[in-house]
Amino acid sequence: MFNRENMWVKDGILYFAETYHKGEPSAVLAAYDLENSKTLSFEKRDHAHVVMVRKVPERGEVAVLLNPMGYQPLELYVLDDASLEVKSVTKLELPSEYMTRL
């Protein structure tokens, strides 16, 4: 199932950031031109989950929080909301309490 919060249409382009669950989960960030029926951008991160997507239209950005699994730091991607080009990536360390849980 797709989360409607993680999908949006702007100027005839469908954008989405979702977790693909066939086999090992993968985070997928993509843009699709609805008028011309073609993929404009497609990026896949294996063994990762999309946790949250937040659109920041006043800055022309989209923030996507990914969980790369395996007790690795979460990754906060800031993307251009038109091209999905990555502007920055911030690693968010997991709290030590989380790391010591069984």
Helices and strands as residue ranges (DSSP letters): G 4-6, E 7-10, E 13-20, E 26-33, E 38-46, E 49-56, G 57-59, E 61-67, E 74-80, E 86-92, H 96-100
